[in-house]
Amino acid sequence: MLKKDGTPFTCLIVDDSRFARSSLVKLVEQIGVKVIGEAASGAEALEMHERLVPDAVTMDLSLPDVDGIILVRKMMNVNPNTLIILSSGIPHEEVIEEALRAGAEHFISKPLDVNKAKQIIEWVLRVSDK
C-alpha cells in the first residue's frame, strides 16, 4: 500500500507476545506496508517510534511496563501524524473510547481475525492524508 508520494507506508509493531508480533508483521507485509521495527515493551516502542518515525503503529493496549493509553499520548506528543491502531483481548468500551480520544485511529479485537484486521489497517491507511 503506497502513500500519496508513491512510497510504501512504514509500520512499527508493538506487542509483548512474540507470536502476535510475528502474525502482525505477516499481515501488514501482505498489504504492502514496510515493517521498520518490532517492540516488546512500551519503553522500547517509544524509543523506536522517536528514532524511526513510522507512519503507523500497531500496538497492544496491554503492555507489561506502561499503560497503552499513556503510550498513545506520548507517541502523539512526539509525532501527532502517527496512525496508531490498538489491539487487545479485553475490549472494554470505556478504555477503547479513551484510547481513541488520546489519538489512536482504530481498535482491533484479539484474537485477531486476520481478514478483519487487514480491512481495518487498510482503511486507516487509505483514509489518512499521507
Backbone as ProteinMPNN parsed JSONL, in Angstrom:
{"seq_chain_A": "MLKKDGTPFTCLIVDDSRFARSSLVKLVEQIGVKVIGEAASGAEALEMHERLVPDAVTMDLSLPDVDGIILVRKMMNVNPNTLIILSSGIPHEEVIEEALRAGAEHFISKPLDVNKAKQIIEWVLRVSDK", "coords_chain_A": {"N_chain_A": [[0.852, -1.169, 0.0], [0.636, 2.144, -0.908], [1.743, 5.478, -0.1], [0.613, 8.836, -0.796], [2.822, 9.997, -2.002], [3.936, 7.923, -3.362], [5.617, 6.157, -2.042], [6.028, 3.271, 0.119], [3.9, 2.761, 2.986], [5.149, 2.876, 6.328], [5.638, 0.851, 9.238], [5.525, 0.274, 12.749], [5.553, -2.428, 14.893], [4.059, -3.302, 17.89], [3.99, -5.345, 20.591], [3.847, -7.456, 23.417], [3.832, -10.134, 23.049], [5.536, -12.491, 21.253], [4.484, -14.152, 19.274], [2.148, -12.757, 18.509], [3.326, -10.414, 17.47], [4.744, -11.498, 15.299], [2.613, -12.481, 13.751], [1.292, -10.076, 13.136], [3.299, -8.747, 11.707], [3.45, -10.349, 9.368], [0.847, -9.948, 8.427], [0.662, -7.095, 7.922], [2.697, -6.829, 6.064], [1.637, -8.286, 3.958], [-0.221, -6.539, 2.937], [1.33, -4.693, 1.75], [2.773, -2.935, 3.367], [5.639, -1.588, 4.86], [7.454, -3.042, 7.382], [9.235, -1.55, 9.862], [10.205, -1.915, 12.356], [10.078, -3.751, 15.473], [8.673, -4.001, 18.679], [8.713, -5.043, 22.103], [7.992, -3.908, 24.449], [6.693, -1.003, 26.185], [8.604, 1.016, 26.658], [10.623, 0.358, 24.83], [9.128, 0.61, 22.501], [8.484, 3.366, 22.472], [11.031, 4.526, 22.229], [11.828, 3.471, 19.725], [9.811, 4.515, 18.128], [10.333, 7.269, 18.256], [12.876, 7.32, 17.084], [12.645, 5.985, 14.569], [10.377, 7.019, 13.304], [7.746, 5.984, 12.275], [5.036, 5.633, 9.888], [2.757, 4.39, 10.74], [1.564, 2.627, 13.668], [1.037, -0.471, 15.099], [-0.358, -1.581, 18.023], [-0.397, -3.323, 21.087], [-2.726, -2.871, 23.604], [-2.315, -3.608, 26.206], [0.509, -3.583, 27.733], [3.462, -4.772, 29.451], [4.963, -2.835, 30.865], [3.871, -0.278, 30.696], [0.89, 1.672, 30.596], [-1.266, 1.391, 27.871], [-2.752, 3.59, 26.895], [-1.446, 5.804, 27.945], [0.948, 5.49, 26.571], [0.055, 5.905, 23.942], [-0.586, 8.643, 24.11], [1.991, 9.708, 24.619], [3.32, 8.999, 22.249], [1.822, 10.463, 20.418], [2.482, 13.025, 21.222], [5.125, 13.116, 20.394], [4.93, 12.659, 17.613], [2.292, 13.777, 16.061], [1.139, 12.919, 13.711], [1.275, 10.205, 13.476], [-0.267, 7.146, 12.787], [-2.103, 5.268, 14.834], [-2.988, 2.029, 15.653], [-4.74, 0.146, 17.788], [-4.725, -2.944, 19.678], [-6.345, -5.526, 21.534], [-7.19, -8.102, 23.846], [-9.084, -7.622, 25.639], [-11.775, -6.02, 25.301], [-12.813, -3.387, 26.557], [-15.267, -1.004, 26.504], [-15.091, 1.685, 27.531], [-12.35, 2.039, 27.829], [-11.446, 1.747, 25.214], [-12.697, 3.964, 24.024], [-11.391, 6.034, 25.434], [-8.784, 5.637, 24.534], [-9.078, 6.237, 21.822], [-9.751, 8.934, 22.035], [-7.309, 9.806, 22.959], [-5.773, 9.716, 20.726], [-5.487, 7.449, 19.136], [-6.299, 5.674, 16.136], [-7.918, 3.476, 15.512], [-9.313, 0.297, 16.616], [-8.533, -3.098, 17.159], [-9.85, -6.209, 17.895], [-8.608, -8.929, 19.885], [-8.622, -12.502, 19.956], [-6.913, -12.054, 16.85], [-8.839, -11.594, 13.971], [-7.83, -12.308, 10.964], [-8.625, -11.381, 8.38], [-10.427, -9.305, 9.016], [-8.729, -7.645, 10.524], [-6.863, -6.918, 8.546], [-8.564, -5.443, 6.842], [-9.242, -3.29, 8.537], [-6.715, -2.078, 9.019], [-5.946, -1.425, 6.371], [-8.042, 0.356, 5.763], [-7.592, 2.453, 7.643], [-5.093, 3.398, 6.744], [-5.737, 4.121, 4.124], [-7.624, 6.227, 4.456], [-6.07, 8.119, 5.607], [-4.244, 11.202, 5.305], [-1.797, 11.001, 4.089]], "CA_chain_A": [[0.0, 0.0, 0.0], [1.507, 3.299, -1.072], [1.312, 6.814, 0.304], [0.384, 9.725, -1.939], [4.087, 10.287, -2.681], [4.377, 6.721, -4.068], [6.44, 5.291, -1.2], [5.197, 2.43, 0.982], [3.71, 3.111, 4.395], [6.027, 2.171, 7.259], [4.9, 0.472, 10.44], [6.164, -0.282, 13.931], [4.676, -3.42, 15.521], [4.315, -3.307, 19.33], [3.226, -6.335, 21.345], [4.758, -8.238, 24.253], [3.771, -11.511, 22.578], [6.316, -12.723, 20.029], [3.563, -14.722, 18.284], [1.295, -11.672, 18.0], [4.163, -9.562, 16.613], [5.003, -12.241, 14.07], [1.362, -12.5, 12.986], [1.039, -8.727, 12.619], [4.294, -8.467, 10.671], [2.982, -11.017, 8.149], [-0.388, -9.311, 7.988], [0.884, -5.77, 7.324], [3.515, -7.002, 4.864], [0.746, -8.775, 2.902], [-0.928, -5.416, 2.311], [2.318, -3.808, 1.147], [3.308, -1.983, 4.337], [7.011, -1.953, 5.248], [7.675, -3.1, 8.828], [10.57, -0.992, 10.126], [10.632, -2.242, 13.703], [9.214, -4.508, 16.373], [8.972, -3.715, 20.079], [8.016, -5.912, 23.044], [7.635, -3.144, 25.653], [6.373, 0.396, 25.937], [9.843, 1.807, 26.602], [11.245, 0.052, 23.542], [8.262, 1.17, 21.467], [8.624, 4.822, 22.438], [12.365, 4.826, 21.684], [11.816, 3.164, 18.294], [8.895, 5.475, 17.492], [11.058, 8.544, 18.133], [14.046, 7.159, 16.209], [12.296, 5.503, 13.233], [9.261, 7.833, 12.804], [6.883, 5.211, 11.379], [3.75, 6.226, 9.505], [1.717, 3.718, 11.521], [1.97, 1.751, 14.767], [0.033, -1.381, 15.645], [0.103, -1.68, 19.399], [-1.206, -3.975, 22.104], [-3.122, -1.917, 24.637], [-1.84, -4.103, 27.495], [1.943, -3.866, 27.749], [3.864, -5.024, 30.836], [5.65, -1.738, 31.546], [3.193, 1.014, 30.58], [-0.494, 1.686, 30.153], [-1.328, 1.686, 26.438], [-3.293, 4.925, 26.627], [-0.342, 6.736, 28.223], [1.887, 5.359, 25.461], [-0.548, 6.601, 22.787], [-0.398, 10.083, 24.327], [3.415, 10.029, 24.445], [3.632, 8.915, 20.819], [1.169, 11.59, 19.732], [3.268, 14.217, 21.542], [6.329, 13.054, 19.572], [4.538, 12.822, 16.217], [0.832, 13.704, 16.007], [0.688, 12.341, 12.44], [1.359, 8.752, 13.538], [-1.54, 6.434, 12.765], [-1.976, 4.208, 15.833], [-4.061, 1.049, 15.649], [-4.597, -0.632, 19.015], [-5.34, -4.261, 19.743], [-6.434, -6.053, 22.888], [-8.128, -9.188, 24.075], [-10.051, -7.145, 26.632], [-12.383, -4.86, 24.654], [-13.652, -2.541, 27.402], [-15.748, 0.147, 25.728], [-14.578, 2.96, 28.059], [-10.913, 2.089, 27.554], [-11.313, 1.986, 23.772], [-13.067, 5.362, 23.783], [-10.321, 6.879, 25.953], [-7.641, 5.486, 23.625], [-9.39, 6.993, 20.605], [-9.627, 10.361, 22.385], [-5.884, 10.091, 23.139], [-5.147, 9.848, 19.413], [-5.491, 6.221, 18.344], [-7.2, 5.73, 14.981], [-8.864, 2.362, 15.453], [-9.106, -0.775, 17.582], [-8.722, -4.453, 16.645], [-10.004, -7.182, 18.988], [-7.866, -10.186, 19.861], [-7.652, -12.928, 18.968], [-7.072, -11.368, 15.574], [-9.464, -12.131, 12.775], [-6.862, -11.781, 10.005], [-9.283, -10.598, 7.321], [-10.962, -8.072, 9.605], [-7.583, -6.809, 10.879], [-6.363, -6.353, 7.279], [-9.518, -4.416, 6.398], [-9.119, -2.12, 9.411], [-5.427, -1.418, 8.761], [-6.035, -0.818, 5.036], [-8.938, 1.504, 5.841], [-6.909, 3.538, 8.356], [-4.064, 3.962, 5.867], [-6.4, 4.721, 2.953], [-8.272, 7.498, 4.781], [-5.103, 9.105, 6.096], [-3.917, 12.188, 4.258], [-0.367, 10.87, 3.781]], "C_chain_A": [[0.899, 1.234, 0.0], [0.877, 4.584, -0.57], [1.124, 7.643, -0.957], [1.662, 10.028, -2.706], [4.669, 9.056, -3.387], [5.265, 5.792, -3.266], [5.538, 4.44, -0.303], [5.046, 3.019, 2.388], [4.701, 2.307, 5.217], [5.271, 1.925, 8.555], [5.828, -0.076, 11.519], [5.138, -1.201, 14.588], [5.045, -3.513, 17.0], [3.384, -4.31, 20.011], [4.209, -7.134, 22.186], [4.752, -9.715, 23.881], [4.529, -11.649, 21.251], [5.409, -13.264, 18.918], [2.682, -13.636, 17.666], [2.089, -10.75, 17.081], [4.402, -10.227, 15.269], [3.766, -12.256, 13.161], [1.082, -11.129, 12.357], [2.046, -8.333, 11.545], [3.834, -9.074, 9.35], [1.77, -10.307, 7.568], [-0.115, -7.972, 7.3], [1.766, -5.87, 6.076], [2.671, -7.497, 3.694], [-0.004, -7.634, 2.22], [0.048, -4.351, 1.807], [2.863, -2.73, 2.057], [4.685, -2.487, 4.772], [7.145, -1.9, 6.774], [9.107, -2.627, 9.093], [11.047, -1.263, 11.546], [9.589, -3.034, 14.457], [9.648, -4.203, 17.797], [8.12, -4.603, 20.973], [7.583, -5.181, 24.313], [7.314, -1.705, 25.259], [7.611, 1.254, 25.803], [10.542, 1.61, 25.263], [10.441, 0.681, 22.395], [8.434, 2.679, 21.346], [9.971, 5.228, 21.838], [12.383, 4.594, 20.175], [10.92, 4.134, 17.533], [9.603, 6.807, 17.265], [12.175, 8.44, 17.106], [13.648, 6.842, 14.767], [11.192, 6.304, 12.54], [8.392, 7.05, 11.805], [5.612, 5.986, 11.021], [2.636, 5.674, 10.391], [2.345, 2.858, 12.612], [0.783, 0.847, 15.069], [0.523, -1.703, 17.042], [-0.911, -2.382, 20.29], [-1.496, -2.946, 23.192], [-2.572, -2.306, 26.004], [-0.367, -4.508, 27.406], [2.405, -3.987, 29.196], [4.417, -3.81, 31.573], [4.954, -0.381, 31.475], [1.749, 0.808, 30.138], [-0.532, 2.122, 28.691], [-1.826, 3.076, 26.111], [-2.225, 5.985, 26.895], [0.667, 6.693, 27.083], [1.349, 6.029, 24.198], [-0.317, 8.104, 22.93], [1.057, 10.502, 24.104], [3.797, 10.005, 22.969], [3.024, 10.085, 20.054], [1.892, 12.9, 20.031], [4.533, 14.277, 20.691], [5.981, 13.329, 18.11], [3.024, 12.669, 16.097], [0.283, 13.135, 14.698], [0.743, 10.817, 12.425], [-0.042, 8.156, 13.595], [-1.41, 5.235, 13.703], [-3.226, 3.332, 15.823], [-3.822, 0.128, 16.842], [-5.236, -2.004, 18.885], [-5.355, -4.71, 21.201], [-7.435, -7.191, 22.926], [-9.205, -8.813, 25.07], [-10.71, -5.875, 26.101], [-13.348, -4.071, 25.55], [-13.988, -1.258, 26.648], [-15.139, 1.473, 26.202], [-13.1, 3.132, 27.738], [-10.673, 2.387, 26.076], [-11.625, 3.449, 23.46], [-11.97, 6.315, 24.271], [-9.09, 6.819, 25.042], [-7.866, 6.261, 22.329], [-9.301, 8.494, 20.866], [-8.157, 10.759, 22.529], [-5.149, 10.204, 21.804], [-5.084, 8.593, 18.581], [-6.542, 6.334, 17.243], [-8.288, 4.666, 15.022], [-8.467, 1.299, 16.466], [-9.4, -2.108, 16.916], [-8.801, -5.399, 17.844], [-9.115, -8.395, 18.77], [-8.773, -11.276, 20.4], [-7.968, -12.313, 17.607], [-7.836, -12.212, 14.57], [-8.654, -11.499, 11.65], [-7.523, -10.915, 8.938], [-9.815, -9.275, 7.846], [-9.819, -7.111, 9.961], [-6.996, -6.154, 9.631], [-7.257, -5.213, 6.809], [-9.377, -3.147, 7.228], [-7.825, -1.368, 9.117], [-5.447, -0.734, 7.398], [-6.909, 0.43, 5.066], [-8.263, 2.693, 6.511], [-5.873, 4.199, 7.453], [-4.685, 4.691, 4.673], [-7.012, 6.09, 3.275], [-7.323, 8.533, 5.344], [-4.766, 10.049, 4.954], [-2.453, 12.132, 3.875], [-0.166, 10.531, 2.32]], "O_chain_A": [[1.813, 1.346, 0.817], [-0.341, 4.761, -0.606], [1.442, 7.193, -2.058], [1.62, 10.289, -3.908], [5.763, 9.124, -3.948], [5.638, 4.729, -3.762], [4.413, 4.837, 0.002], [5.946, 3.683, 2.901], [5.055, 1.186, 4.85], [4.379, 2.689, 8.924], [6.787, -0.792, 11.233], [3.994, -0.805, 14.812], [6.2, -3.77, 17.337], [2.163, -4.151, 20.011], [5.299, -7.459, 21.714], [5.596, -10.471, 24.361], [4.193, -11.001, 20.26], [5.55, -12.879, 17.758], [2.493, -13.599, 16.451], [1.591, -10.344, 16.031], [4.277, -9.591, 14.223], [3.874, -12.066, 11.95], [0.687, -11.038, 11.195], [1.689, -7.66, 10.578], [3.828, -8.393, 8.325], [1.684, -10.092, 6.359], [-0.615, -7.739, 6.2], [1.605, -5.089, 5.138], [2.961, -7.159, 2.546], [-0.38, -7.749, 1.053], [-0.361, -3.238, 1.475], [3.366, -1.713, 1.579], [4.864, -3.679, 5.023], [6.97, -0.844, 7.382], [10.068, -3.228, 8.612], [12.161, -0.888, 11.909], [8.399, -3.003, 14.144], [10.842, -4.152, 18.092], [6.963, -4.887, 20.664], [6.893, -5.752, 25.157], [7.622, -1.258, 24.154], [7.673, 2.126, 24.936], [10.997, 2.569, 24.64], [11.012, 1.214, 21.443], [8.52, 3.209, 20.239], [10.044, 6.159, 21.036], [12.896, 5.426, 19.426], [11.242, 4.528, 16.412], [9.48, 7.402, 16.195], [12.398, 9.375, 16.338], [14.25, 7.374, 13.834], [11.085, 6.269, 11.314], [8.313, 7.413, 10.631], [5.178, 6.873, 11.757], [1.697, 6.387, 10.747], [3.491, 2.421, 12.503], [-0.334, 1.322, 15.27], [1.687, -2.059, 17.23], [-2.106, -2.088, 20.261], [-0.595, -2.235, 23.639], [-2.381, -1.448, 26.866], [-0.045, -5.64, 27.047], [1.81, -3.374, 30.082], [4.345, -3.761, 32.801], [5.393, 0.57, 32.122], [1.441, -0.123, 29.394], [0.099, 3.111, 28.319], [-1.368, 3.683, 25.143], [-2.115, 6.957, 26.148], [1.186, 7.73, 26.67], [2.11, 6.656, 23.462], [0.1, 8.763, 21.978], [1.324, 11.526, 23.475], [4.513, 10.887, 22.494], [3.65, 10.63, 19.145], [1.916, 13.795, 19.187], [4.97, 15.362, 20.305], [6.644, 14.125, 17.445], [2.522, 11.546, 16.038], [-0.92, 12.895, 14.591], [0.302, 10.196, 11.457], [-0.893, 8.611, 14.359], [-0.683, 4.289, 13.4], [-4.351, 3.811, 15.964], [-2.819, -0.584, 16.894], [-6.16, -2.207, 18.097], [-4.496, -4.326, 21.995], [-8.39, -7.238, 22.15], [-10.129, -9.587, 25.32], [-10.262, -4.772, 26.412], [-14.558, -4.088, 25.326], [-13.099, -0.526, 26.212], [-14.721, 2.292, 25.383], [-12.65, 4.231, 27.415], [-9.801, 3.184, 25.73], [-10.892, 4.095, 22.712], [-11.657, 7.294, 23.594], [-8.434, 7.835, 24.811], [-6.937, 6.873, 21.802], [-8.828, 9.244, 20.012], [-7.791, 11.902, 22.257], [-4.035, 10.725, 21.749], [-4.669, 8.649, 17.423], [-7.555, 7.015, 17.409], [-9.428, 4.909, 14.625], [-7.413, 1.391, 17.096], [-10.389, -2.245, 16.196], [-7.922, -5.39, 18.706], [-8.893, -8.834, 17.641], [-9.628, -10.99, 21.238], [-9.127, -12.084, 17.262], [-7.526, -13.382, 14.348], [-8.768, -10.299, 11.4], [-7.029, -9.831, 8.627], [-9.67, -8.241, 7.195], [-9.925, -5.907, 9.729], [-6.666, -4.968, 9.65], [-6.771, -4.148, 6.426], [-9.391, -2.045, 6.681], [-7.841, -0.145, 8.98], [-5.014, 0.411, 7.275], [-6.563, 1.446, 4.465], [-8.347, 3.816, 6.014], [-5.785, 5.426, 7.404], [-4.209, 5.751, 4.268], [-6.929, 7.011, 2.463], [-7.702, 9.687, 5.542], [-4.978, 9.73, 3.784], [-1.912, 13.122, 3.382], [0.97, 10.381, 1.871]]}, "name": "protein", "num_of_chains": 1, "seq": "MLKKDGTPFTCLIVDDSRFARSSLVKLVEQIGVKVIGEAASGAEALEMHERLVPDAVTMDLSLPDVDGIILVRKMMNVNPNTLIILSSGIPHEEVIEEALRAGAEHFISKPLDVNKAKQIIEWVLRVSDK"}
